[in-house]
Amino acid sequence: MRRNAAVLLGVLAVLLVAAQLIVPGIVEHRAEDRLQRQGGTAHVSLGAVPALRLLFDEGDSANVKGSGLTLNPESRGRALQRLDGFDKVSVTLDHVSAGPLDVSSFRLKRGDGQRDYSMQMSATTSPRDVARFLGSQAGGPFGGLLGSLAGGSVPGGGTRVPLDVNAVLASRQGDVEVRSARASVAGIPAGPLAELVVAAVARRF
């Protein structure tokens, strides 16, 4: 009986060690594939002990780096659900296309023991593109048409302008909540833009 128990414990130990070595690579590869679906490169590094926690979107750390990604905004519901399960989160992206934004740099971080995410983003856009996008989000294609007309009625509405956004984000059961946001360009709504980019990134993770 004792021999059988020892053998069983030995087998379990081998399986746990194997899982610790194999599972992170599998989960990381899947996340990279989702991020790279429409081009660009991404590198995902996940830490968790035991590694089986990663199968349930939990872990000690999640680090994401990427460049040249195209991230079409999708449904924003529960966008942060996967990232919420990690104690520390760091996302660093460069040269990303997301909705009406051409993003030169994007940073999203949450430290160990912290509840809120900090986000910094530098991008270019135009009032017309932002109006069209926000209009389509609010009212479908007809809302997009109205948004485009509204953006076009603003002098220089089609001119590309630099946009710097700093935001503090909270997660409400996975949903993105913008606690505070400010943009360097007057008239550009920083909160919705921060939300759409974070959702586009997090849902692919």
N, CA, C and O of each residue as an XYZ file, in Angstrom:
820
protein
N       0.829     -1.208      0.000
C       0.000      0.000      0.000
C       0.866      1.262      0.000
O       0.632      2.208     -0.752
N       1.891      1.234      0.890
C       2.781      2.401      0.937
C       3.532      2.572     -0.378
O       3.764      3.692     -0.834
N       3.904      1.458     -0.975
C       4.632      1.522     -2.249
C       3.750      2.139     -3.334
O       4.205      2.963     -4.128
N       2.474      1.722     -3.353
C       1.552      2.260     -4.342
C       1.347      3.762     -4.153
O       1.284      4.519     -5.121
N       1.246      4.178     -2.899
C       1.070      5.596     -2.593
C       2.288      6.390     -3.026
O       2.160      7.493     -3.556
N       3.477      5.826     -2.799
C       4.710      6.511     -3.188
C       4.798      6.646     -4.697
O       5.211      7.686     -5.209
N       4.408      5.591     -5.413
C       4.420      5.628     -6.870
C       3.443      6.688     -7.377
O       3.752      7.445     -8.298
N       2.244      6.731     -6.754
C       1.231      7.700     -7.167
C       1.722      9.125     -6.941
O       1.541      9.997     -7.790
N       2.347      9.352     -5.782
C       2.881     10.684     -5.494
C       3.985     11.053     -6.477
O       4.101     12.205     -6.895
N       4.788     10.065     -6.837
C       5.854     10.312     -7.804
C       5.298     10.685     -9.163
O       5.802     11.595     -9.820
N       4.260      9.983     -9.583
C       3.620     10.283    -10.867
C       3.015     11.682    -10.852
O       3.157     12.435    -11.815
N       2.337     12.030     -9.754
C       1.732     13.357     -9.640
C       2.797     14.453     -9.681
O       2.598     15.501    -10.296
N       3.922     14.202     -9.023
C       5.009     15.181     -9.020
C       5.547     15.395    -10.418
O       5.811     16.528    -10.821
N       5.713     14.294    -11.172
C       6.203     14.401    -12.553
C       5.215     15.179    -13.412
O       5.616     16.010    -14.227
N       3.904     14.906    -13.228
C       2.885     15.601    -14.007
C       2.867     17.092    -13.696
O       2.700     17.916    -14.595
N       3.040     17.440    -12.411
C       3.053     18.855    -12.035
C       4.260     19.576    -12.621
O       4.152     20.711    -13.084
N       5.407     18.910    -12.596
C       6.608     19.507    -13.174
C       6.430     19.680    -14.685
O       6.785     20.715    -15.248
N       5.880     18.659    -15.324
C       5.652     18.740    -16.769
C       4.692     19.876    -17.106
O       4.907     20.624    -18.060
N       3.624     19.994    -16.307
C       2.647     21.061    -16.528
C       3.295     22.424    -16.351
O       3.004     23.358    -17.099
N       4.181     22.539    -15.356
C       4.850     23.815    -15.101
C       5.723     24.230    -16.282
O       5.908     25.419    -16.541
N       6.250     23.251    -16.987
C       7.116     23.526    -18.122
C       6.349     23.726    -19.425
O       6.763     24.512    -20.278
N       5.232     23.018    -19.580
C       4.531     22.985    -20.863
C       3.386     23.992    -20.957
O       3.237     24.667    -21.975
N       2.576     24.096    -19.901
C       1.357     24.906    -19.955
C       1.620     26.373    -20.291
O       0.922     26.922    -21.145
N       2.608     27.042    -19.651
C       2.821     28.461    -19.989
C       3.069     28.685    -21.472
O       2.528     29.627    -22.051
N       3.875     27.840    -22.094
C       4.169     28.003    -23.511
C       2.930     27.887    -24.382
O       2.774     28.631    -25.350
N       2.051     26.956    -24.041
C       0.824     26.767    -24.820
C      -0.085     27.988    -24.707
O      -0.585     28.493    -25.712
N      -0.298     28.463    -23.468
C      -1.189     29.607    -23.253
C      -0.591     30.875    -23.865
O      -1.314     31.679    -24.454
N       0.717     31.057    -23.727
C       1.378     32.224    -24.322
C       1.232     32.227    -25.842
O       0.949     33.261    -26.447
N       1.425     31.069    -26.443
C       1.342     30.966    -27.907
C      -0.064     31.306    -28.399
O      -0.220     31.980    -29.418
N      -1.076     30.847    -27.689
C      -2.453     31.139    -28.090
C      -2.741     32.637    -28.003
O      -3.386     33.205    -28.884
N      -2.254     33.276    -26.924
C      -2.462     34.722    -26.780
C      -1.736     35.481    -27.891
O      -2.276     36.441    -28.442
N      -0.531     35.060    -28.217
C       0.222     35.709    -29.298
C      -0.511     35.574    -30.630
O      -0.564     36.524    -31.412
N      -1.072     34.404    -30.887
C      -1.808     34.188    -32.140
C      -3.006     35.121    -32.240
O      -3.287     35.670    -33.306
N      -3.714     35.297    -31.122
C      -4.885     36.189    -31.146
C      -4.466     37.635    -31.418
O      -5.121     38.341    -32.184
N      -3.391     38.064    -30.799
C      -2.925     39.440    -30.982
C      -2.418     39.675    -32.401
O      -2.587     40.763    -32.951
N      -1.798     38.659    -32.992
C      -1.186     38.784    -34.320
C      -2.136     38.421    -35.454
O      -1.714     38.330    -36.606
N      -3.390     38.218    -35.150
C      -4.344     37.695    -36.127
C      -4.387     38.518    -37.409
O      -4.549     37.962    -38.495
N      -4.243     39.834    -37.294
C      -4.330     40.696    -38.475
C      -3.001     41.370    -38.796
O      -2.969     42.442    -39.400
N      -1.913     40.737    -38.391
C      -0.596     41.251    -38.701
C       0.142     41.755    -37.484
O      -0.433     41.927    -36.409
N       1.441     41.990    -37.676
C       2.267     42.465    -36.581
C       2.896     41.322    -35.807
O       2.703     40.150    -36.131
N       3.652     41.682    -34.779
C       4.306     40.684    -33.940
C       3.981     40.941    -32.477
O       3.808     42.086    -32.059
N       3.901     39.872    -31.710
C       3.600     39.985    -30.285
C       4.373     38.932    -29.511
O       4.596     37.823    -29.997
N       4.777     39.289    -28.308
C       5.431     38.348    -27.408
C       4.733     38.407    -26.060
O       4.621     39.474    -25.456
N       4.268     37.267    -25.595
C       3.541     37.177    -24.327
C       4.320     36.301    -23.374
O       4.726     35.193    -23.724
N       4.531     36.803    -22.156
C       5.219     36.045    -21.120
C       4.327     35.996    -19.881
O       3.931     37.030    -19.342
N       4.018     34.768    -19.439
C       3.121     34.579    -18.305
C       3.825     33.829    -17.197
O       4.600     32.907    -17.451
N       3.550     34.233    -15.954
C       4.112     33.540    -14.803
C       3.015     33.086    -13.866
O       2.102     33.851    -13.553
N       3.098     31.841    -13.415
C       2.099     31.318    -12.477
C       2.630     30.064    -11.807
O       3.221     29.197    -12.450
N       2.410     29.987    -10.510
C       2.750     28.779     -9.752
C       1.533     28.418     -8.901
O       1.148     29.184     -8.018
N       0.918     27.245     -9.162
C       1.235     26.300    -10.237
C       0.763     26.832    -11.589
O      -0.148     27.658    -11.659
N       1.388     26.353    -12.649
C       1.104     26.834    -13.995
C      -0.317     26.510    -14.450
O      -0.844     27.164    -15.350
N      -0.937     25.510    -13.836
C      -2.304     25.142    -14.219
C      -3.281     26.287    -14.001
O      -4.364     26.296    -14.588
N      -2.912     27.258    -13.160
C      -3.774     28.426    -12.950
C      -3.998     29.185    -14.247
O      -5.034     29.825    -14.423
N      -3.037     29.118    -15.151
C      -3.151     29.844    -16.415
C      -4.333     29.366    -17.249
O      -4.887     30.127    -18.042
N      -4.717     28.111    -17.070
C      -5.856     27.577    -17.810
C      -7.161     28.217    -17.372
O      -8.174     28.105    -18.062
N      -7.141     28.890    -16.220
C      -8.329     29.565    -15.688
C      -8.147     31.082    -15.683
O      -8.800     31.790    -14.918
N      -7.251     31.575    -16.547
C      -6.980     33.015    -16.675
C      -6.526     33.622    -15.357
O      -6.956     34.715    -14.989
N      -5.656     32.912    -14.648
C      -5.091     33.397    -13.405
C      -3.582     33.190    -13.418
O      -3.076     32.280    -14.074
N      -2.858     34.059    -12.676
C      -1.423     33.896    -12.592
C      -0.778     35.003    -11.789
O      -1.445     35.893    -11.263
N       0.548     34.922    -11.709
C       1.300     35.916    -10.952
C       1.609     37.150    -11.785
O       1.579     38.266    -11.267
N       1.904     36.969    -13.059
C       2.270     38.104    -13.905
C       1.910     37.844    -15.357
O       1.921     36.707    -15.828
N       1.589     38.938    -16.062
C       1.314     38.886    -17.495
C       2.041     40.047    -18.142
O       1.773     41.208    -17.831
N       2.970     39.732    -19.050
C       3.744     40.748    -19.761
C       3.525     40.581    -21.265
O       3.723     39.501    -21.823
N       3.120     41.654    -21.893
C       2.820     41.618    -23.321
C       3.608     42.719    -24.017
O       3.605     43.869    -23.577
N       4.280     42.362    -25.100
C       4.960     43.335    -25.942
C       4.557     43.068    -27.379
O       4.430     41.916    -27.793
N       4.356     44.145    -28.146
C       3.951     43.949    -29.529
C       4.243     45.161    -30.384
O       4.443     46.265    -29.877
N       4.265     44.943    -31.697
C       4.523     46.024    -32.638
C       3.810     45.730    -33.955
O       3.761     44.587    -34.410
N       3.259     46.785    -34.559
C       2.630     46.639    -35.865
C       1.310     45.900    -35.855
O       0.900     45.381    -36.894
N       0.631     45.831    -34.729
C      -0.617     45.081    -34.621
C      -1.792     45.902    -35.159
O      -1.803     47.129    -35.059
N      -2.766     45.216    -35.724
C      -4.040     45.816    -36.105
C      -5.113     45.222    -35.206
O      -5.384     44.023    -35.265
N      -5.719     46.053    -34.380
C      -6.681     45.589    -33.387
C      -8.015     46.274    -33.618
O      -8.235     47.392    -33.152
N      -8.900     45.608    -34.335
C     -10.213     46.180    -34.572
C     -11.039     46.139    -33.293
O     -11.163     45.080    -32.677
N     -11.606     47.271    -32.883
C     -12.431     47.278    -31.670
C     -13.603     46.328    -31.816
O     -14.298     46.322    -32.832
N     -13.809     45.523    -30.780
C     -14.911     44.580    -30.765
C     -15.801     44.926    -29.585
O     -15.702     46.018    -29.024
N     -16.658     44.010    -29.212
C     -17.492     44.219    -28.032
C     -16.612     44.505    -26.824
O     -15.596     43.839    -26.624
N     -16.993     45.490    -26.020
C     -16.157     45.891    -24.893
C     -16.556     45.198    -23.593
O     -15.879     45.361    -22.578
N     -17.648     44.422    -23.608
C     -18.099     43.767    -22.390
C     -17.065     42.812    -21.835
O     -16.550     41.956    -22.554
N     -16.757     42.958    -20.548
C     -15.828     42.079    -19.835
C     -14.461     42.003    -20.515
O     -13.815     40.955    -20.507
N     -14.029     43.110    -21.096
C     -12.771     43.122    -21.840
C     -11.569     42.812    -20.957
O     -10.603     42.204    -21.418
N     -11.621     43.223    -19.694
C     -10.470     43.049    -18.801
C     -10.503     41.740    -18.016
O      -9.657     41.514    -17.151
N     -11.456     40.896    -18.306
C     -11.641     39.690    -17.499
C     -10.389     38.820    -17.436
O     -10.034     38.331    -16.364
N      -9.718     38.622    -18.564
C      -8.526     37.771    -18.566
C      -7.381     38.413    -17.798
O      -6.686     37.732    -17.044
N      -7.171     39.723    -17.979
C      -6.063     40.396    -17.298
C      -6.301     40.515    -15.800
O      -5.344     40.533    -15.026
N      -7.553     40.596    -15.378
C      -7.871     40.776    -13.955
C      -7.344     39.639    -13.094
O      -7.077     39.835    -11.908
N      -7.192     38.464    -13.670
C      -6.771     37.313    -12.880
C      -5.285     37.285    -12.560
O      -4.823     36.391    -11.850
N      -4.518     38.263    -13.079
C      -3.070     38.301    -12.842
C      -2.729     39.376    -11.815
O      -3.318     40.456    -11.804
N      -1.760     39.055    -10.950
C      -1.372     40.000     -9.901
C      -0.701     41.240    -10.488
O      -0.956     42.356    -10.036
N       0.154     41.050    -11.489
C       0.856     42.159    -12.147
C       0.628     42.083    -13.647
O       0.672     41.010    -14.249
N       0.385     43.245    -14.233
C       0.115     43.311    -15.672
C       0.966     44.412    -16.298
O       1.044     45.524    -15.774
N       1.595     44.093    -17.413
C       2.363     45.085    -18.162
C       2.165     44.832    -19.651
O       2.513     43.768    -20.162
N       1.600     45.826    -20.344
C       1.374     45.721    -21.784
C       2.084     46.897    -22.453
O       1.812     48.053    -22.130
N       2.981     46.608    -23.371
C       3.740     47.637    -24.087
C       3.622     47.376    -25.582
O       4.117     46.368    -26.087
N       2.957     48.300    -26.293
C       2.739     48.137    -27.727
C       3.199     49.386    -28.475
O       3.096     50.502    -27.967
N       3.703     49.179    -29.683
C       4.136     50.282    -30.532
C       3.575     50.106    -31.938
O       3.452     48.986    -32.432
N       3.240     51.217    -32.575
C       2.775     51.229    -33.970
C       1.581     50.296    -34.157
O       1.638     49.309    -34.891
N       0.491     50.649    -33.457
C      -0.728     49.846    -33.472
C      -1.856     50.630    -34.131
O      -1.989     51.837    -33.924
N      -2.662     49.939    -34.920
C      -3.858     50.529    -35.507
C      -5.066     50.028    -34.733
O      -5.265     48.820    -34.605
N      -5.880     50.957    -34.211
C      -7.064     50.579    -33.435
C      -8.188     51.564    -33.726
O      -8.159     52.700    -33.253
N      -9.175     51.136    -34.500
C     -10.305     51.999    -34.797
C      -9.854     53.282    -35.479
O      -9.170     53.226    -36.501
N     -10.229     54.449    -34.927
C      -9.873     55.727    -35.556
C      -8.465     56.195    -35.214
O      -8.071     57.296    -35.597
N      -7.706     55.378    -34.501
C      -6.408     55.799    -33.987
C      -5.244     55.068    -34.650
O      -5.292     53.856    -34.863
N      -4.200     55.829    -34.971
C      -2.903     55.252    -35.308
C      -2.026     55.471    -34.077
O      -1.563     56.582    -33.817
N      -1.810     54.400    -33.333
C      -1.154     54.495    -32.024
C       0.349     54.269    -32.178
O       0.783     53.213    -32.640
N       1.134     55.267    -31.790
C       2.586     55.112    -31.846
C       3.110     54.388    -30.618
O       4.072     53.626    -30.716
N       2.489     54.614    -29.454
C       2.896     53.892    -28.247
C       1.708     53.740    -27.311
O       0.877     54.639    -27.179
N       1.649     52.579    -26.665
C       0.555     52.263    -25.739
C       1.136     51.513    -24.553
O       1.862     50.535    -24.729
N       0.819     51.969    -23.339
C       1.293     51.319    -22.121
C       0.119     51.113    -21.177
O      -0.637     52.043    -20.899
N      -0.026     49.889    -20.688
C      -1.062     49.563    -19.711
C      -0.406     48.779    -18.591
O       0.226     47.752    -18.835
N      -0.555     49.264    -17.352
C       0.116     48.605    -16.226
C      -0.793     48.541    -15.000
O      -1.636     49.408    -14.767
N      -0.584     47.477    -14.229
C      -1.195     47.353    -12.903
C      -0.205     46.617    -12.015
O       0.183     45.488    -12.316
N       0.201     47.244    -10.929
C       1.193     46.654    -10.052
C       0.591     45.648     -9.088
O      -0.626     45.583     -8.914
N       1.451     44.876     -8.472
C       1.030     43.882     -7.487
C       0.318     44.586     -6.329
O       0.854     45.523     -5.739
N      -0.873     44.131     -6.018
C      -1.645     44.724     -4.934
C      -2.474     45.929     -5.345
O      -3.245     46.445     -4.535
N      -2.337     46.385     -6.571
C      -3.113     47.522     -7.049
C      -4.403     47.049     -7.716
O      -4.457     45.966     -8.299
N      -5.429     47.874     -7.620
C      -6.718     47.523     -8.215
C      -6.927     48.203     -9.565
O      -7.578     47.649    -10.450
N      -6.375     49.402     -9.720
C      -6.588     50.168    -10.943
C      -5.442     49.979    -11.934
O      -4.311     49.673    -11.555
N      -5.761     50.165    -13.199
C      -4.782     50.131    -14.274
C      -4.412     51.568    -14.650
O      -5.269     52.451    -14.649
N      -3.155     51.796    -14.965
C      -2.735     53.085    -15.517
C      -2.449     52.896    -16.997
O      -1.900     51.873    -17.408
N      -2.823     53.886    -17.793
C      -2.662     53.787    -19.231
C      -2.092     55.081    -19.787
O      -2.528     56.175    -19.428
N      -1.109     54.939    -20.672
C      -0.571     56.080    -21.406
C      -0.571     55.713    -22.889
O      -0.193     54.607    -23.275
N      -0.998     56.659    -23.696
C      -1.078     56.391    -25.129
C      -0.742     57.646    -25.920
O      -1.202     58.740    -25.596
N       0.063     57.475    -26.959
C       0.339     58.535    -27.924
C      -0.150     58.057    -29.280
O       0.182     56.955    -29.716
N      -0.936     58.886    -29.941
C      -1.538     58.460    -31.198
C      -1.798     59.670    -32.089
O      -1.604     60.815    -31.681
N      -2.237     59.394    -33.304
C      -2.746     60.442    -34.181
C      -4.136     60.040    -34.640
O      -4.434     58.856    -34.797
N      -4.978     61.035    -34.853
C      -6.341     60.793    -35.316
C      -6.869     62.087    -35.896
O      -6.142     63.077    -35.978
N      -8.125     62.087    -36.298
C      -8.760     63.316    -36.759
C     -10.123     63.427    -36.091
O     -10.741     62.405    -35.792
N     -10.607     64.644    -35.851
C     -11.947     64.807    -35.269
C     -13.006     64.075    -36.074
O     -13.946     63.522    -35.504
N     -12.863     64.065    -37.401
C     -13.852     63.382    -38.242
C     -13.844     61.879    -37.993
O     -14.907     61.269    -37.873
N     -12.654     61.269    -37.913
C     -12.573     59.820    -37.677
C     -13.123     59.462    -36.306
O     -13.818     58.457    -36.155
N     -12.813     60.280    -35.309
C     -13.321     60.013    -33.958
C     -14.837     60.136    -33.923
O     -15.518     59.294    -33.337
N     -15.370     61.188    -34.552
C     -16.816     61.392    -34.573
C     -17.516     60.230    -35.276
O     -18.545     59.742    -34.809
N     -16.945     59.787    -36.411
C     -17.538     58.671    -37.153
C     -17.550     57.406    -36.296
O     -18.551     56.691    -36.233
N     -16.419     57.145    -35.639
C     -16.337     55.918    -34.843
C     -17.302     55.954    -33.660
O     -18.053     55.003    -33.442
N     -17.286     57.046    -32.896
C     -18.160     57.133    -31.725
C     -19.619     57.141    -32.134
O     -20.470     56.609    -31.422
N     -19.917     57.749    -33.292
C     -21.285     57.723    -33.788
C     -21.731     56.325    -34.147
O     -22.866     55.945    -33.860
N     -20.848     55.543    -34.778
C     -21.208     54.177    -35.151
C     -21.380     53.299    -33.923
O     -22.201     52.381    -33.923
N     -20.606     53.577    -32.872
C     -20.750     52.818    -31.637
C     -22.087     53.110    -30.985
O     -22.689     52.234    -30.362
N     -22.551     54.343    -31.129
C     -23.799     54.733    -30.480
C     -25.023     54.354    -31.297
O     -26.060     54.001    -30.735
N     -24.909     54.425    -32.638
C     -26.117     54.226    -33.429
C     -25.945     53.438    -34.697
O     -26.722     53.627    -35.633
N     -24.955     52.551    -34.778
C     -24.776     51.733    -35.964
C     -24.340     52.564    -37.152
O     -23.788     53.649    -36.964
N     -24.569     52.093    -38.375
C     -24.108     52.797    -39.575
C     -24.675     54.215    -39.678
O     -23.970     55.138    -40.087
N     -25.966     54.391    -39.302
C     -26.565     55.722    -39.389
C     -25.886     56.672    -38.407
O     -25.659     57.842    -38.719
N     -25.560     56.157    -37.207
C     -24.834     56.977    -36.245
C     -23.457     57.335    -36.770
O     -22.956     58.432    -36.523
N     -22.841     56.399    -37.502
C     -21.530     56.677    -38.081
C     -21.616     57.776    -39.123
O     -20.723     58.618    -39.212
N     -22.696     57.776    -39.921
C     -22.879     58.818    -40.926
C     -23.042     60.180    -40.261
O     -22.438     61.166    -40.683
N     -23.868     60.222    -39.212
C     -24.068     61.482    -38.497
C     -22.760     61.951    -37.867
O     -22.439     63.139    -37.889
N     -22.003     60.994    -37.302
C     -20.731     61.353    -36.689
C     -19.764     61.904    -37.720
O     -19.036     62.860    -37.452
N     -19.758     61.297    -38.902
C     -18.866     61.767    -39.951
C     -19.236     63.181    -40.385
O     -18.365     64.025    -40.595
N     -20.550     63.430    -40.519
C     -20.999     64.765    -40.901
C     -20.642     65.777    -39.826
O     -20.236     66.900    -40.127
N     -20.796     65.371    -38.558
C     -20.477     66.284    -37.459
C     -18.989     66.601    -37.456
O     -18.591     67.751    -37.269
N     -18.167     65.572    -37.664
C     -16.730     65.803    -37.694
C     -16.336     66.653    -38.882
O     -15.417     67.468    -38.797
N     -17.044     66.458    -40.011
C     -16.724     67.230    -41.187
C     -17.135     68.682    -41.078
O     -16.610     69.536    -41.792
N     -18.089     68.974    -40.172
C     -18.531     70.352    -40.016
C     -17.563     71.175    -39.188
O     -17.674     72.400    -39.141
N     -16.608     70.512    -38.530
C     -15.610     71.219    -37.733
C     -14.452     71.622    -38.633
O     -13.930     70.781    -39.365
N     -14.036     72.890    -38.601
C     -12.888     73.292    -39.427
C     -11.684     72.402    -39.156
O     -11.294     72.190    -38.008
N     -11.099     71.883    -40.241
C      -9.956     70.991    -40.068
C     -10.334     69.632    -39.534
O      -9.488     68.928    -38.982
N     -11.623     69.234    -39.689
C     -12.094     67.972    -39.115
C     -11.400     66.748    -39.654
O     -11.334     65.721    -38.979
N     -10.866     66.844    -40.894
C     -10.174     65.703    -41.467
C      -8.684     65.736    -41.274
O      -7.985     64.835    -41.738
N      -8.176     66.747    -40.604
C      -6.735     66.883    -40.400
C      -6.252     65.944    -39.299
O      -6.850     65.889    -38.225
N      -5.176     65.207    -39.560
C      -4.606     64.320    -38.548
C      -3.918     65.161    -37.487
O      -3.137     66.059    -37.804
N      -4.207     64.870    -36.234
C      -3.641     65.632    -35.124
C      -3.040     64.660    -34.105
O      -3.522     63.536    -33.968
N      -1.999     65.079    -33.393
C      -1.426     64.226    -32.345
C      -2.339     64.191    -31.131
O      -3.006     65.174    -30.810
N      -2.360     63.055    -30.468
C      -3.223     62.863    -29.303
C      -2.463     62.100    -28.234
O      -1.995     60.988    -28.480
N      -2.338     62.681    -27.058
C      -1.717     62.012    -25.913
C      -2.773     61.829    -24.837
O      -3.417     62.790    -24.414
N      -2.946     60.587    -24.398
C      -3.979     60.268    -23.408
C      -3.335     59.618    -22.194
O      -2.519     58.704    -22.321
N      -3.712     60.102    -21.012
C      -3.348     59.464    -19.754
C      -4.641     59.130    -19.026
O      -5.516     59.984    -18.877
N      -4.759     57.899    -18.578
C      -6.013     57.480    -17.967
C      -5.771     56.516    -16.814
O      -4.776     55.792    -16.778
N      -6.702     56.527    -15.884
C      -6.752     55.545    -14.807
C      -8.024     54.743    -15.017
O      -9.118     55.302    -15.091
N      -7.872     53.428    -15.112
C      -8.986     52.545    -15.429
C      -9.225     51.564    -14.295
O      -8.289     51.100    -13.643
N     -10.488     51.259    -14.074
C     -10.860     50.237    -13.103
C     -11.614     49.129    -13.826
O     -12.173     49.344    -14.902
N     -11.625     47.962    -13.236
C     -12.375     46.845    -13.789
C     -13.570     46.566    -12.889
O     -13.425     46.396    -11.678
N     -14.732     46.523    -13.483
C     -15.953     46.175    -12.765
C     -16.447     44.850    -13.314
O     -17.209     44.789    -14.278
N     -15.974     43.772    -12.650
C     -16.274     42.414    -13.108
C     -15.876     42.230    -14.572
O     -16.573     41.574    -15.346
N     -14.741     42.822    -14.929
C     -14.214     42.671    -16.272
C     -14.537     43.821    -17.203
O     -13.851     44.012    -18.207
N     -15.563     44.587    -16.894
C     -15.914     45.737    -17.733
C     -14.972     46.902    -17.445
O     -14.596     47.136    -16.297
N     -14.594     47.633    -18.497
C     -13.687     48.764    -18.353
C     -14.447     49.973    -17.823
O     -15.469     50.370    -18.381
N     -13.937     50.551    -16.738
C     -14.511     51.779    -16.189
C     -13.409     52.836    -16.146
O     -12.385     52.647    -15.490
N     -13.622     53.935    -16.837
C     -12.637     55.007    -16.879
C     -12.827     55.895    -15.657
O     -13.814     56.622    -15.557
N     -11.873     55.832    -14.726
C     -11.951     56.668    -13.522
C     -11.577     58.107    -13.844
O     -12.249     59.040    -13.404
N     -10.535     58.283    -14.593
C     -10.122     59.624    -15.004
C      -9.343     59.502    -16.299
O      -8.643     58.517    -16.532
N      -9.476     60.517    -17.133
C      -8.759     60.511    -18.417
C      -8.609     61.941    -18.900
O      -9.515     62.763    -18.755
N      -7.474     62.217    -19.463
C      -7.266     63.541    -20.046
C      -6.486     63.392    -21.344
O      -5.621     62.526    -21.479
N      -6.810     64.249    -22.281
C      -6.159     64.241    -23.588
C      -5.551     65.605    -23.839
O      -5.997     66.614    -23.293
N      -4.522     65.618    -24.677
C      -3.809     66.856    -24.937
C      -4.491     67.713    -25.995
O      -4.111     68.869    -26.179
N      -5.493     67.175    -26.699
C      -6.167     67.915    -27.752
C      -7.589     68.231    -27.323
O      -8.369     67.320    -27.047
N      -7.930     69.489    -27.265
C      -9.267     69.895    -26.840
C     -10.313     69.365    -27.817
O     -10.107     69.377    -29.031
N     -11.434     68.903    -27.274
C     -12.521     68.433    -28.110
C     -12.475     66.950    -28.427
O     -13.465     66.403    -28.913
N     -11.366     66.286    -28.171
C     -11.264     64.842    -28.397
C     -11.608     64.147    -27.093
O     -10.934     64.384    -26.091
N     -12.640     63.289    -27.061
C     -13.043     62.635    -25.816
C     -12.069     61.539    -25.411
O     -12.034     60.474    -26.026
N     -11.278     61.800    -24.377
C     -10.219     60.869    -23.987
C     -10.780     59.567    -23.422
O     -10.259     58.491    -23.716
N     -11.834     59.653    -22.616
C     -12.361     58.456    -21.952
C     -12.771     57.348    -22.905
O     -12.271     56.230    -22.780
N     -13.676     57.617    -23.864
C     -14.085     56.567    -24.808
C     -12.936     56.014    -25.635
O     -12.915     54.823    -25.947
N     -11.971     56.874    -25.997
C     -10.839     56.393    -26.789
C      -9.948     55.479    -25.966
O      -9.465     54.464    -26.470
N      -9.726     55.830    -24.701
C      -8.944     54.959    -23.817
C      -9.640     53.613    -23.662
O      -8.993     52.566    -23.686
N     -10.942     53.646    -23.505
C     -11.712     52.418    -23.319
C     -11.650     51.531    -24.548
O     -11.485     50.318    -24.425
N     -11.781     52.118    -25.733
C     -11.819     51.295    -26.938
C     -10.472     50.615    -27.192
O     -10.442     49.458    -27.612
N      -9.350     51.315    -26.945
C      -8.050     50.708    -27.201
C      -7.754     49.621    -26.179
O      -7.266     48.549    -26.537
N      -8.045     49.887    -24.910
C      -7.828     48.878    -23.870
C      -8.669     47.641    -24.160
O      -8.186     46.517    -24.025
N      -9.931     47.842    -24.560
C     -10.796     46.708    -24.868
C     -10.273     45.934    -26.064
O     -10.292     44.703    -26.063
N      -9.802     46.650    -27.098
C      -9.296     45.979    -28.294
C      -8.090     45.107    -27.963
O      -7.951     44.008    -28.499
N      -7.208     45.599    -27.071
C      -6.019     44.847    -26.686
C      -6.388     43.681    -25.767
O      -5.989     42.540    -26.002
N      -7.153     43.986    -24.718
C      -7.421     42.985    -23.675
C      -8.252     41.818    -24.202
O      -8.041     40.680    -23.783
N      -9.169     42.069    -25.091
C      -9.997     40.977    -25.597
C      -9.190     40.006    -26.450
O      -9.512     38.820    -26.515
N      -8.143     40.503    -27.103
C      -7.277     39.606    -27.882
C      -6.365     38.791    -26.979
O      -5.940     37.697    -27.351
N      -6.058     39.318    -25.784
C      -5.177     38.604    -24.871
C      -5.853     37.321    -24.398
O      -5.272     36.569    -23.615
